[in-house]
Amino acid sequence: TLTGSINPTGTNTAVPGTNTLFLSELSIGDEIVVSGETRVIDGITSNTAATVSAAWGSDLANDTTPDCNPTALVDVIIN
């Protein structure tokens, strides 16, 4: 669960946070789950502003327990 709350308004790609820590808790490519909708993080501009790669379906309820599914790092070994 991420710190703070997220309250997307409208069908756009903005991820507006309140008391969030996007710079330290999210990375480009992570999946974020807000009010049951899952999107991929496309950009992070501050601790309270990020964007996703596809628009939210509608106005979503203020989610006080948003989740993040981090992108797994893959090690490639070349012999």
mmCIF file of the N, C-alpha and C atoms, coordinates in Angstrom:
data_MODEL
# 
_entry.id   MODEL 
# 
loop_
_atom_site.group_PDB 
_atom_site.id 
_atom_site.type_symbol 
_atom_site.label_atom_id 
_atom_site.label_alt_id 
_atom_site.label_comp_id 
_atom_site.label_asym_id 
_atom_site.label_entity_id 
_atom_site.label_seq_id 
_atom_site.pdbx_PDB_ins_code 
_atom_site.Cartn_x 
_atom_site.Cartn_y 
_atom_site.Cartn_z 
_atom_site.occupancy 
_atom_site.B_iso_or_equiv 
_atom_site.pdbx_formal_charge 
_atom_site.auth_seq_id 
_atom_site.auth_comp_id 
_atom_site.auth_asym_id 
_atom_site.auth_atom_id 
_atom_site.pdbx_PDB_model_num 
ATOM 1   N N  . THR A 1 1  ? 0.847   -1.180  0.000   1.00 0.00 ? 1  THR A N  1 
ATOM 2   C CA . THR A 1 1  ? 0.000   0.000   0.000   1.00 0.00 ? 1  THR A CA 1 
ATOM 3   C C  . THR A 1 1  ? 0.886   1.235   0.000   1.00 0.00 ? 1  THR A C  1 
ATOM 4   N N  . LEU A 1 2  ? 0.514   2.201   -0.842  1.00 0.00 ? 2  LEU A N  1 
ATOM 5   C CA . LEU A 1 2  ? 1.279   3.434   -0.947  1.00 0.00 ? 2  LEU A CA 1 
ATOM 6   C C  . LEU A 1 2  ? 0.899   4.409   0.166   1.00 0.00 ? 2  LEU A C  1 
ATOM 7   N N  . THR A 1 3  ? 1.792   5.330   0.462   1.00 0.00 ? 3  THR A N  1 
ATOM 8   C CA . THR A 1 3  ? 1.543   6.386   1.435   1.00 0.00 ? 3  THR A CA 1 
ATOM 9   C C  . THR A 1 3  ? 0.577   7.398   0.836   1.00 0.00 ? 3  THR A C  1 
ATOM 10  N N  . GLY A 1 4  ? -0.349  7.916   1.625   1.00 0.00 ? 4  GLY A N  1 
ATOM 11  C CA . GLY A 1 4  ? -1.244  8.971   1.192   1.00 0.00 ? 4  GLY A CA 1 
ATOM 12  C C  . GLY A 1 4  ? -2.457  8.452   0.447   1.00 0.00 ? 4  GLY A C  1 
ATOM 13  N N  . SER A 1 5  ? -3.107  9.368   -0.282  1.00 0.00 ? 5  SER A N  1 
ATOM 14  C CA . SER A 1 5  ? -4.308  8.995   -1.036  1.00 0.00 ? 5  SER A CA 1 
ATOM 15  C C  . SER A 1 5  ? -4.224  9.540   -2.459  1.00 0.00 ? 5  SER A C  1 
ATOM 16  N N  . ILE A 1 6  ? -4.981  8.907   -3.353  1.00 0.00 ? 6  ILE A N  1 
ATOM 17  C CA . ILE A 1 6  ? -5.005  9.277   -4.766  1.00 0.00 ? 6  ILE A CA 1 
ATOM 18  C C  . ILE A 1 6  ? -6.459  9.469   -5.170  1.00 0.00 ? 6  ILE A C  1 
ATOM 19  N N  . ASN A 1 7  ? -6.729  10.571  -5.883  1.00 0.00 ? 7  ASN A N  1 
ATOM 20  C CA . ASN A 1 7  ? -8.096  10.906  -6.247  1.00 0.00 ? 7  ASN A CA 1 
ATOM 21  C C  . ASN A 1 7  ? -8.180  11.355  -7.703  1.00 0.00 ? 7  ASN A C  1 
ATOM 22  N N  . PRO A 1 8  ? -8.121  10.411  -8.670  1.00 0.00 ? 8  PRO A N  1 
ATOM 23  C CA . PRO A 1 8  ? -8.254  10.783  -10.077 1.00 0.00 ? 8  PRO A CA 1 
ATOM 24  C C  . PRO A 1 8  ? -9.634  11.373  -10.357 1.00 0.00 ? 8  PRO A C  1 
ATOM 25  N N  . THR A 1 9  ? -9.660  12.449  -11.140 1.00 0.00 ? 9  THR A N  1 
ATOM 26  C CA . THR A 1 9  ? -10.930 13.057  -11.519 1.00 0.00 ? 9  THR A CA 1 
ATOM 27  C C  . THR A 1 9  ? -11.018 13.095  -13.030 1.00 0.00 ? 9  THR A C  1 
ATOM 28  N N  . GLY A 1 10 ? -12.055 12.499  -13.566 1.00 0.00 ? 10 GLY A N  1 
ATOM 29  C CA . GLY A 1 10 ? -12.255 12.507  -15.006 1.00 0.00 ? 10 GLY A CA 1 
ATOM 30  C C  . GLY A 1 10 ? -11.497 11.418  -15.724 1.00 0.00 ? 10 GLY A C  1 
ATOM 31  N N  . THR A 1 11 ? -11.699 11.361  -17.026 1.00 0.00 ? 11 THR A N  1 
ATOM 32  C CA . THR A 1 11 ? -11.051 10.348  -17.850 1.00 0.00 ? 11 THR A CA 1 
ATOM 33  C C  . THR A 1 11 ? -9.775  10.940  -18.443 1.00 0.00 ? 11 THR A C  1 
ATOM 34  N N  . ASN A 1 12 ? -8.732  10.982  -17.637 1.00 0.00 ? 12 ASN A N  1 
ATOM 35  C CA . ASN A 1 12 ? -7.438  11.507  -18.059 1.00 0.00 ? 12 ASN A CA 1 
ATOM 36  C C  . ASN A 1 12 ? -6.339  10.635  -17.471 1.00 0.00 ? 12 ASN A C  1 
ATOM 37  N N  . THR A 1 13 ? -5.099  10.993  -17.688 1.00 0.00 ? 13 THR A N  1 
ATOM 38  C CA . THR A 1 13 ? -3.978  10.164  -17.229 1.00 0.00 ? 13 THR A CA 1 
ATOM 39  C C  . THR A 1 13 ? -3.300  10.703  -15.975 1.00 0.00 ? 13 THR A C  1 
ATOM 40  N N  . ALA A 1 14 ? -3.858  11.734  -15.366 1.00 0.00 ? 14 ALA A N  1 
ATOM 41  C CA . ALA A 1 14 ? -3.247  12.323  -14.168 1.00 0.00 ? 14 ALA A CA 1 
ATOM 42  C C  . ALA A 1 14 ? -3.428  11.421  -12.948 1.00 0.00 ? 14 ALA A C  1 
ATOM 43  N N  . VAL A 1 15 ? -2.401  11.398  -12.111 1.00 0.00 ? 15 VAL A N  1 
ATOM 44  C CA . VAL A 1 15 ? -2.454  10.682  -10.841 1.00 0.00 ? 15 VAL A CA 1 
ATOM 45  C C  . VAL A 1 15 ? -2.183  11.711  -9.741  1.00 0.00 ? 15 VAL A C  1 
ATOM 46  N N  . PRO A 1 16 ? -3.244  12.393  -9.260  1.00 0.00 ? 16 PRO A N  1 
ATOM 47  C CA . PRO A 1 16 ? -3.061  13.402  -8.223  1.00 0.00 ? 16 PRO A CA 1 
ATOM 48  C C  . PRO A 1 16 ? -3.005  12.771  -6.833  1.00 0.00 ? 16 PRO A C  1 
ATOM 49  N N  . GLY A 1 17 ? -1.920  13.016  -6.128  1.00 0.00 ? 17 GLY A N  1 
ATOM 50  C CA . GLY A 1 17 ? -1.752  12.446  -4.803  1.00 0.00 ? 17 GLY A CA 1 
ATOM 51  C C  . GLY A 1 17 ? -1.860  13.486  -3.715  1.00 0.00 ? 17 GLY A C  1 
ATOM 52  N N  . THR A 1 18 ? -2.253  13.048  -2.535  1.00 0.00 ? 18 THR A N  1 
ATOM 53  C CA . THR A 1 18 ? -2.283  13.883  -1.343  1.00 0.00 ? 18 THR A CA 1 
ATOM 54  C C  . THR A 1 18 ? -1.461  13.176  -0.275  1.00 0.00 ? 18 THR A C  1 
ATOM 55  N N  . ASN A 1 19 ? -0.418  13.851  0.217   1.00 0.00 ? 19 ASN A N  1 
ATOM 56  C CA . ASN A 1 19 ? 0.506   13.262  1.201   1.00 0.00 ? 19 ASN A CA 1 
ATOM 57  C C  . ASN A 1 19 ? 1.150   11.987  0.675   1.00 0.00 ? 19 ASN A C  1 
ATOM 58  N N  . THR A 1 20 ? 1.386   11.918  -0.636  1.00 0.00 ? 20 THR A N  1 
ATOM 59  C CA . THR A 1 20 ? 1.991   10.748  -1.270  1.00 0.00 ? 20 THR A CA 1 
ATOM 60  C C  . THR A 1 20 ? 3.505   10.925  -1.400  1.00 0.00 ? 20 THR A C  1 
ATOM 61  N N  . LEU A 1 21 ? 4.183   9.834   -1.672  1.00 0.00 ? 21 LEU A N  1 
ATOM 62  C CA . LEU A 1 21 ? 5.644   9.819   -1.822  1.00 0.00 ? 21 LEU A CA 1 
ATOM 63  C C  . LEU A 1 21 ? 6.008   9.138   -3.137  1.00 0.00 ? 21 LEU A C  1 
ATOM 64  N N  . PHE A 1 22 ? 5.453   9.662   -4.247  1.00 0.00 ? 22 PHE A N  1 
ATOM 65  C CA . PHE A 1 22 ? 5.649   9.028   -5.550  1.00 0.00 ? 22 PHE A CA 1 
ATOM 66  C C  . PHE A 1 22 ? 7.122   8.885   -5.921  1.00 0.00 ? 22 PHE A C  1 
ATOM 67  N N  . LEU A 1 23 ? 7.947   9.883   -5.609  1.00 0.00 ? 23 LEU A N  1 
ATOM 68  C CA . LEU A 1 23 ? 9.359   9.834   -6.017  1.00 0.00 ? 23 LEU A CA 1 
ATOM 69  C C  . LEU A 1 23 ? 10.115  8.667   -5.390  1.00 0.00 ? 23 LEU A C  1 
ATOM 70  N N  . SER A 1 24 ? 9.728   8.268   -4.191  1.00 0.00 ? 24 SER A N  1 
ATOM 71  C CA . SER A 1 24 ? 10.442  7.167   -3.539  1.00 0.00 ? 24 SER A CA 1 
ATOM 72  C C  . SER A 1 24 ? 9.670   5.844   -3.571  1.00 0.00 ? 24 SER A C  1 
ATOM 73  N N  . GLU A 1 25 ? 8.370   5.878   -3.819  1.00 0.00 ? 25 GLU A N  1 
ATOM 74  C CA . GLU A 1 25 ? 7.577   4.648   -3.768  1.00 0.00 ? 25 GLU A CA 1 
ATOM 75  C C  . GLU A 1 25 ? 7.168   4.107   -5.135  1.00 0.00 ? 25 GLU A C  1 
ATOM 76  N N  . LEU A 1 26 ? 7.311   4.899   -6.200  1.00 0.00 ? 26 LEU A N  1 
ATOM 77  C CA . LEU A 1 26 ? 6.920   4.452   -7.535  1.00 0.00 ? 26 LEU A CA 1 
ATOM 78  C C  . LEU A 1 26 ? 8.093   4.542   -8.499  1.00 0.00 ? 26 LEU A C  1 
ATOM 79  N N  . SER A 1 27 ? 8.039   3.745   -9.546  1.00 0.00 ? 27 SER A N  1 
ATOM 80  C CA . SER A 1 27 ? 9.001   3.802   -10.642 1.00 0.00 ? 27 SER A CA 1 
ATOM 81  C C  . SER A 1 27 ? 8.229   3.711   -11.951 1.00 0.00 ? 27 SER A C  1 
ATOM 82  N N  . ILE A 1 28 ? 8.812   4.271   -13.014 1.00 0.00 ? 28 ILE A N  1 
ATOM 83  C CA . ILE A 1 28 ? 8.205   4.159   -14.330 1.00 0.00 ? 28 ILE A CA 1 
ATOM 84  C C  . ILE A 1 28 ? 8.029   2.666   -14.645 1.00 0.00 ? 28 ILE A C  1 
ATOM 85  N N  . GLY A 1 29 ? 6.863   2.281   -15.127 1.00 0.00 ? 29 GLY A N  1 
ATOM 86  C CA . GLY A 1 29 ? 6.586   0.886   -15.453 1.00 0.00 ? 29 GLY A CA 1 
ATOM 87  C C  . GLY A 1 29 ? 5.864   0.124   -14.359 1.00 0.00 ? 29 GLY A C  1 
ATOM 88  N N  . ASP A 1 30 ? 5.853   0.654   -13.132 1.00 0.00 ? 30 ASP A N  1 
ATOM 89  C CA . ASP A 1 30 ? 5.096   -0.002  -12.059 1.00 0.00 ? 30 ASP A CA 1 
ATOM 90  C C  . ASP A 1 30 ? 3.616   0.052   -12.361 1.00 0.00 ? 30 ASP A C  1 
ATOM 91  N N  . GLU A 1 31 ? 2.886   -0.945  -11.889 1.00 0.00 ? 31 GLU A N  1 
ATOM 92  C CA . GLU A 1 31 ? 1.433   -0.900  -11.963 1.00 0.00 ? 31 GLU A CA 1 
ATOM 93  C C  . GLU A 1 31 ? 0.910   -0.266  -10.685 1.00 0.00 ? 31 GLU A C  1 
ATOM 94  N N  . ILE A 1 32 ? -0.089  0.603   -10.846 1.00 0.00 ? 32 ILE A N  1 
ATOM 95  C CA . ILE A 1 32 ? -0.726  1.225   -9.696  1.00 0.00 ? 32 ILE A CA 1 
ATOM 96  C C  . ILE A 1 32 ? -2.199  0.859   -9.722  1.00 0.00 ? 32 ILE A C  1 
ATOM 97  N N  . VAL A 1 33 ? -2.754  0.537   -8.555  1.00 0.00 ? 33 VAL A N  1 
ATOM 98  C CA . VAL A 1 33 ? -4.155  0.143   -8.455  1.00 0.00 ? 33 VAL A CA 1 
ATOM 99  C C  . VAL A 1 33 ? -4.876  1.191   -7.617  1.00 0.00 ? 33 VAL A C  1 
ATOM 100 N N  . VAL A 1 34 ? -5.824  1.887   -8.256  1.00 0.00 ? 34 VAL A N  1 
ATOM 101 C CA . VAL A 1 34 ? -6.597  2.927   -7.581  1.00 0.00 ? 34 VAL A CA 1 
ATOM 102 C C  . VAL A 1 34 ? -8.076  2.612   -7.758  1.00 0.00 ? 34 VAL A C  1 
ATOM 103 N N  . SER A 1 35 ? -8.759  2.460   -6.654  1.00 0.00 ? 35 SER A N  1 
ATOM 104 C CA . SER A 1 35 ? -10.199 2.163   -6.661  1.00 0.00 ? 35 SER A CA 1 
ATOM 105 C C  . SER A 1 35 ? -10.537 1.023   -7.623  1.00 0.00 ? 35 SER A C  1 
ATOM 106 N N  . GLY A 1 36 ? -9.684  -0.003  -7.635  1.00 0.00 ? 36 GLY A N  1 
ATOM 107 C CA . GLY A 1 36 ? -9.935  -1.193  -8.446  1.00 0.00 ? 36 GLY A CA 1 
ATOM 108 C C  . GLY A 1 36 ? -9.488  -1.092  -9.893  1.00 0.00 ? 36 GLY A C  1 
ATOM 109 N N  . GLU A 1 37 ? -9.014  0.064   -10.343 1.00 0.00 ? 37 GLU A N  1 
ATOM 110 C CA . GLU A 1 37 ? -8.510  0.205   -11.707 1.00 0.00 ? 37 GLU A CA 1 
ATOM 111 C C  . GLU A 1 37 ? -6.984  0.138   -11.695 1.00 0.00 ? 37 GLU A C  1 
ATOM 112 N N  . THR A 1 38 ? -6.415  -0.688  -12.571 1.00 0.00 ? 38 THR A N  1 
ATOM 113 C CA . THR A 1 38 ? -4.968  -0.862  -12.650 1.00 0.00 ? 38 THR A CA 1 
ATOM 114 C C  . THR A 1 38 ? -4.435  -0.141  -13.886 1.00 0.00 ? 38 THR A C  1 
ATOM 115 N N  . ARG A 1 39 ? -3.380  0.647   -13.681 1.00 0.00 ? 39 ARG A N  1 
ATOM 116 C CA . ARG A 1 39 ? -2.737  1.374   -14.777 1.00 0.00 ? 39 ARG A CA 1 
ATOM 117 C C  . ARG A 1 39 ? -1.226  1.282   -14.588 1.00 0.00 ? 39 ARG A C  1 
ATOM 118 N N  . VAL A 1 40 ? -0.466  1.596   -15.648 1.00 0.00 ? 40 VAL A N  1 
ATOM 119 C CA . VAL A 1 40 ? 0.993   1.566   -15.609 1.00 0.00 ? 40 VAL A CA 1 
ATOM 120 C C  . VAL A 1 40 ? 1.517   2.994   -15.485 1.00 0.00 ? 40 VAL A C  1 
ATOM 121 N N  . ILE A 1 41 ? 2.444   3.203   -14.550 1.00 0.00 ? 41 ILE A N  1 
ATOM 122 C CA . ILE A 1 41 ? 3.042   4.527   -14.345 1.00 0.00 ? 41 ILE A CA 1 
ATOM 123 C C  . ILE A 1 41 ? 3.891   4.890   -15.555 1.00 0.00 ? 41 ILE A C  1 
ATOM 124 N N  . ASP A 1 42 ? 3.592   6.056   -16.124 1.00 0.00 ? 42 ASP A N  1 
ATOM 125 C CA . ASP A 1 42 ? 4.258   6.541   -17.335 1.00 0.00 ? 42 ASP A CA 1 
ATOM 126 C C  . ASP A 1 42 ? 5.233   7.680   -17.022 1.00 0.00 ? 42 ASP A C  1 
ATOM 127 N N  . GLY A 1 43 ? 4.953   8.439   -15.964 1.00 0.00 ? 43 GLY A N  1 
ATOM 128 C CA . GLY A 1 43 ? 5.808   9.560   -15.596 1.00 0.00 ? 43 GLY A CA 1 
ATOM 129 C C  . GLY A 1 43 ? 5.586   9.949   -14.151 1.00 0.00 ? 43 GLY A C  1 
ATOM 130 N N  . ILE A 1 44 ? 6.637   10.486  -13.521 1.00 0.00 ? 44 ILE A N  1 
ATOM 131 C CA . ILE A 1 44 ? 6.561   10.956  -12.134 1.00 0.00 ? 44 ILE A CA 1 
ATOM 132 C C  . ILE A 1 44 ? 7.231   12.323  -12.103 1.00 0.00 ? 44 ILE A C  1 
ATOM 133 N N  . THR A 1 45 ? 6.467   13.361  -11.733 1.00 0.00 ? 45 THR A N  1 
ATOM 134 C CA . THR A 1 45 ? 7.029   14.707  -11.732 1.00 0.00 ? 45 THR A CA 1 
ATOM 135 C C  . THR A 1 45 ? 7.297   15.246  -10.335 1.00 0.00 ? 45 THR A C  1 
ATOM 136 N N  . SER A 1 46 ? 6.647   14.683  -9.315  1.00 0.00 ? 46 SER A N  1 
ATOM 137 C CA . SER A 1 46 ? 6.871   15.109  -7.935  1.00 0.00 ? 46 SER A CA 1 
ATOM 138 C C  . SER A 1 46 ? 6.291   14.054  -7.008  1.00 0.00 ? 46 SER A C  1 
ATOM 139 N N  . ASN A 1 47 ? 6.379   14.296  -5.711  1.00 0.00 ? 47 ASN A N  1 
ATOM 140 C CA . ASN A 1 47 ? 5.810   13.346  -4.751  1.00 0.00 ? 47 ASN A CA 1 
ATOM 141 C C  . ASN A 1 47 ? 4.289   13.268  -4.818  1.00 0.00 ? 47 ASN A C  1 
ATOM 142 N N  . THR A 1 48 ? 3.655   14.267  -5.435  1.00 0.00 ? 48 THR A N  1 
ATOM 143 C CA . THR A 1 48 ? 2.190   14.293  -5.489  1.00 0.00 ? 48 THR A CA 1 
ATOM 144 C C  . THR A 1 48 ? 1.634   14.342  -6.914  1.00 0.00 ? 48 THR A C  1 
ATOM 145 N N  . ALA A 1 49 ? 2.487   14.155  -7.926  1.00 0.00 ? 49 ALA A N  1 
ATOM 146 C CA . ALA A 1 49 ? 2.005   14.202  -9.311  1.00 0.00 ? 49 ALA A CA 1 
ATOM 147 C C  . ALA A 1 49 ? 2.711   13.153  -10.163 1.00 0.00 ? 49 ALA A C  1 
ATOM 148 N N  . ALA A 1 50 ? 1.886   12.341  -10.819 1.00 0.00 ? 50 ALA A N  1 
ATOM 149 C CA . ALA A 1 50 ? 2.398   11.321  -11.733 1.00 0.00 ? 50 ALA A CA 1 
ATOM 150 C C  . ALA A 1 50 ? 1.390   11.167  -12.862 1.00 0.00 ? 50 ALA A C  1 
ATOM 151 N N  . THR A 1 51 ? 1.765   10.399  -13.886 1.00 0.00 ? 51 THR A N  1 
ATOM 152 C CA . THR A 1 51 ? 0.847   10.100  -14.979 1.00 0.00 ? 51 THR A CA 1 
ATOM 153 C C  . THR A 1 51 ? 0.875   8.605   -15.252 1.00 0.00 ? 51 THR A C  1 
ATOM 154 N N  . VAL A 1 52 ? -0.221  8.124   -15.833 1.00 0.00 ? 52 VAL A N  1 
ATOM 155 C CA . VAL A 1 52 ? -0.312  6.722   -16.223 1.00 0.00 ? 52 VAL A CA 1 
ATOM 156 C C  . VAL A 1 52 ? -0.454  6.640   -17.737 1.00 0.00 ? 52 VAL A C  1 
ATOM 157 N N  . SER A 1 53 ? -0.213  5.457   -18.297 1.00 0.00 ? 53 SER A N  1 
ATOM 158 C CA . SER A 1 53 ? -0.167  5.299   -19.754 1.00 0.00 ? 53 SER A CA 1 
ATOM 159 C C  . SER A 1 53 ? -1.541  5.236   -20.413 1.00 0.00 ? 53 SER A C  1 
ATOM 160 N N  . ALA A 1 54 ? -2.594  5.001   -19.645 1.00 0.00 ? 54 ALA A N  1 
ATOM 161 C CA . ALA A 1 54 ? -3.958  4.967   -20.191 1.00 0.00 ? 54 ALA A CA 1 
ATOM 162 C C  . ALA A 1 54 ? -4.886  5.722   -19.238 1.00 0.00 ? 54 ALA A C  1 
ATOM 163 N N  . ALA A 1 55 ? -5.874  6.398   -19.804 1.00 0.00 ? 55 ALA A N  1 
ATOM 164 C CA . ALA A 1 55 ? -6.791  7.209   -19.001 1.00 0.00 ? 55 ALA A CA 1 
ATOM 165 C C  . ALA A 1 55 ? -7.595  6.350   -18.020 1.00 0.00 ? 55 ALA A C  1 
ATOM 166 N N  . TRP A 1 56 ? -7.931  6.952   -16.891 1.00 0.00 ? 56 TRP A N  1 
ATOM 167 C CA . TRP A 1 56 ? -8.821  6.313   -15.928 1.00 0.00 ? 56 TRP A CA 1 
ATOM 168 C C  . TRP A 1 56 ? -10.195 6.193   -16.564 1.00 0.00 ? 56 TRP A C  1 
ATOM 169 N N  . GLY A 1 57 ? -10.972 5.219   -16.147 1.00 0.00 ? 57 GLY A N  1 
ATOM 170 C CA . GLY A 1 57 ? -12.284 4.976   -16.729 1.00 0.00 ? 57 GLY A CA 1 
ATOM 171 C C  . GLY A 1 57 ? -13.310 6.051   -16.410 1.00 0.00 ? 57 GLY A C  1 
ATOM 172 N N  . SER A 1 58 ? -13.151 6.726   -15.275 1.00 0.00 ? 58 SER A N  1 
ATOM 173 C CA . SER A 1 58 ? -14.111 7.745   -14.847 1.00 0.00 ? 58 SER A CA 1 
ATOM 174 C C  . SER A 1 58 ? -13.551 8.428   -13.605 1.00 0.00 ? 58 SER A C  1 
ATOM 175 N N  . ASP A 1 59 ? -14.362 9.315   -13.019 1.00 0.00 ? 59 ASP A N  1 
ATOM 176 C CA . ASP A 1 59 ? -13.979 9.858   -11.718 1.00 0.00 ? 59 ASP A CA 1 
ATOM 177 C C  . ASP A 1 59 ? -13.939 8.687   -10.739 1.00 0.00 ? 59 ASP A C  1 
ATOM 178 N N  . LEU A 1 60 ? -12.870 8.578   -9.990  1.00 0.00 ? 60 LEU A N  1 
ATOM 179 C CA . LEU A 1 60 ? -12.749 7.489   -9.028  1.00 0.00 ? 60 LEU A CA 1 
ATOM 180 C C  . LEU A 1 60 ? -12.866 8.046   -7.619  1.00 0.00 ? 60 LEU A C  1 
ATOM 181 N N  . ALA A 1 61 ? -13.394 7.249   -6.738  1.00 0.00 ? 61 ALA A N  1 
ATOM 182 C CA . ALA A 1 61 ? -13.492 7.662   -5.346  1.00 0.00 ? 61 ALA A CA 1 
ATOM 183 C C  . ALA A 1 61 ? -12.093 7.904   -4.791  1.00 0.00 ? 61 ALA A C  1 
ATOM 184 N N  . ASN A 1 62 ? -11.968 8.828   -3.855  1.00 0.00 ? 62 ASN A N  1 
ATOM 185 C CA . ASN A 1 62 ? -10.685 9.086   -3.208  1.00 0.00 ? 62 ASN A CA 1 
ATOM 186 C C  . ASN A 1 62 ? -10.208 7.795   -2.561  1.00 0.00 ? 62 ASN A C  1 
ATOM 187 N N  . ASP A 1 63 ? -9.115  7.238   -3.068  1.00 0.00 ? 63 ASP A N  1 
ATOM 188 C CA . ASP A 1 63 ? -8.591  5.962   -2.580  1.00 0.00 ? 63 ASP A CA 1 
ATOM 189 C C  . ASP A 1 63 ? -7.518  6.236   -1.535  1.00 0.00 ? 63 ASP A C  1 
ATOM 190 N N  . THR A 1 64 ? -7.806  5.885   -0.293  1.00 0.00 ? 64 THR A N  1 
ATOM 191 C CA . THR A 1 64 ? -6.850  6.109   0.790   1.00 0.00 ? 64 THR A CA 1 
ATOM 192 C C  . THR A 1 64 ? -5.910  4.930   0.987   1.00 0.00 ? 64 THR A C  1 
ATOM 193 N N  . THR A 1 65 ? -6.071  3.874   0.191   1.00 0.00 ? 65 THR A N  1 
ATOM 194 C CA . THR A 1 65 ? -5.174  2.719   0.270   1.00 0.00 ? 65 THR A CA 1 
ATOM 195 C C  . THR A 1 65 ? -4.776  2.253   -1.134  1.00 0.00 ? 65 THR A C  1 
ATOM 196 N N  . PRO A 1 66 ? -4.203  3.152   -1.955  1.00 0.00 ? 66 PRO A N  1 
ATOM 197 C CA . PRO A 1 66 ? -3.781  2.731   -3.293  1.00 0.00 ? 66 PRO A CA 1 
ATOM 198 C C  . PRO A 1 66 ? -2.633  1.738   -3.197  1.00 0.00 ? 66 PRO A C  1 
ATOM 199 N N  . ASP A 1 67 ? -2.561  0.828   -4.165  1.00 0.00 ? 67 ASP A N  1 
ATOM 200 C CA . ASP A 1 67 ? -1.520  -0.196  -4.176  1.00 0.00 ? 67 ASP A CA 1 
ATOM 201 C C  . ASP A 1 67 ? -0.600  -0.030  -5.373  1.00 0.00 ? 67 ASP A C  1 
ATOM 202 N N  . CYS A 1 68 ? 0.601   -0.576  -5.235  1.00 0.00 ? 68 CYS A N  1 
ATOM 203 C CA . CYS A 1 68 ? 1.569   -0.576  -6.324  1.00 0.00 ? 68 CYS A CA 1 
ATOM 204 C C  . CYS A 1 68 ? 2.072   -1.995  -6.518  1.00 0.00 ? 68 CYS A C  1 
ATOM 205 N N  . ASN A 1 69 ? 2.125   -2.420  -7.784  1.00 0.00 ? 69 ASN A N  1 
ATOM 206 C CA . ASN A 1 69 ? 2.738   -3.689  -8.143  1.00 0.00 ? 69 ASN A CA 1 
ATOM 207 C C  . ASN A 1 69 ? 4.033   -3.342  -8.859  1.00 0.00 ? 69 ASN A C  1 
ATOM 208 N N  . PRO A 1 70 ? 5.153   -3.369  -8.135  1.00 0.00 ? 70 PRO A N  1 
ATOM 209 C CA . PRO A 1 70 ? 6.420   -2.947  -8.739  1.00 0.00 ? 70 PRO A CA 1 
ATOM 210 C C  . PRO A 1 70 ? 6.819   -3.798  -9.935  1.00 0.00 ? 70 PRO A C  1 
ATOM 211 N N  . THR A 1 71 ? 7.498   -3.154  -10.856 1.00 0.00 ? 71 THR A N  1 
ATOM 212 C CA . THR A 1 71 ? 8.080   -3.858  -11.995 1.00 0.00 ? 71 THR A CA 1 
ATOM 213 C C  . THR A 1 71 ? 9.233   -4.710  -11.471 1.00 0.00 ? 71 THR A C  1 
ATOM 214 N N  . ALA A 1 72 ? 9.205   -5.970  -11.768 1.00 0.00 ? 72 ALA A N  1 
ATOM 215 C CA . ALA A 1 72 ? 10.292  -6.845  -11.325 1.00 0.00 ? 72 ALA A CA 1 
ATOM 216 C C  . ALA A 1 72 ? 11.517  -6.614  -12.170 1.00 0.00 ? 72 ALA A C  1 
ATOM 217 N N  . LEU A 1 73 ? 12.635  -6.443  -11.529 1.00 0.00 ? 73 LEU A N  1 
ATOM 218 C CA . LEU A 1 73 ? 13.892  -6.317  -12.266 1.00 0.00 ? 73 LEU A CA 1 
ATOM 219 C C  . LEU A 1 73 ? 14.349  -7.708  -12.676 1.00 0.00 ? 73 LEU A C  1 
ATOM 220 N N  . VAL A 1 74 ? 14.835  -7.832  -13.869 1.00 0.00 ? 74 VAL A N  1 
ATOM 221 C CA . VAL A 1 74 ? 15.270  -9.118  -14.383 1.00 0.00 ? 74 VAL A CA 1 
ATOM 222 C C  . VAL A 1 74 ? 16.770  -9.057  -14.636 1.00 0.00 ? 74 VAL A C  1 
ATOM 223 N N  . ASP A 1 75 ? 17.485  -9.993  -14.062 1.00 0.00 ? 75 ASP A N  1 
ATOM 224 C CA . ASP A 1 75 ? 18.920  -10.086 -14.302 1.00 0.00 ? 75 ASP A CA 1 
ATOM 225 C C  . ASP A 1 75 ? 19.139  -10.982 -15.511 1.00 0.00 ? 75 ASP A C  1 
ATOM 226 N N  . VAL A 1 76 ? 19.965  -10.532 -16.421 1.00 0.00 ? 76 VAL A N  1 
ATOM 227 C CA . VAL A 1 76 ? 20.302  -11.308 -17.600 1.00 0.00 ? 76 VAL A CA 1 
ATOM 228 C C  . VAL A 1 76 ? 21.777  -11.706 -17.492 1.00 0.00 ? 76 VAL A C  1 
ATOM 229 N N  . ILE A 1 77 ? 22.017  -12.996 -17.557 1.00 0.00 ? 77 ILE A N  1 
ATOM 230 C CA . ILE A 1 77 ? 23.392  -13.486 -17.477 1.00 0.00 ? 77 ILE A CA 1 
ATOM 231 C C  . ILE A 1 77 ? 23.794  -13.972 -18.860 1.00 0.00 ? 77 ILE A C  1 
ATOM 232 N N  . ILE A 1 78 ? 24.844  -13.379 -19.377 1.00 0.00 ? 78 ILE A N  1 
ATOM 233 C CA . ILE A 1 78 ? 25.346  -13.770 -20.697 1.00 0.00 ? 78 ILE A CA 1 
ATOM 234 C C  . ILE A 1 78 ? 26.701  -14.420 -20.497 1.00 0.00 ? 78 ILE A C  1 
ATOM 235 N N  . ASN A 1 79 ? 26.816  -15.632 -20.969 1.00 0.00 ? 79 ASN A N  1 
ATOM 236 C CA . ASN A 1 79 ? 28.086  -16.353 -20.812 1.00 0.00 ? 79 ASN A CA 1 
ATOM 237 C C  . ASN A 1 79 ? 28.939  -16.175 -22.045 1.00 0.00 ? 79 ASN A C  1 
# 
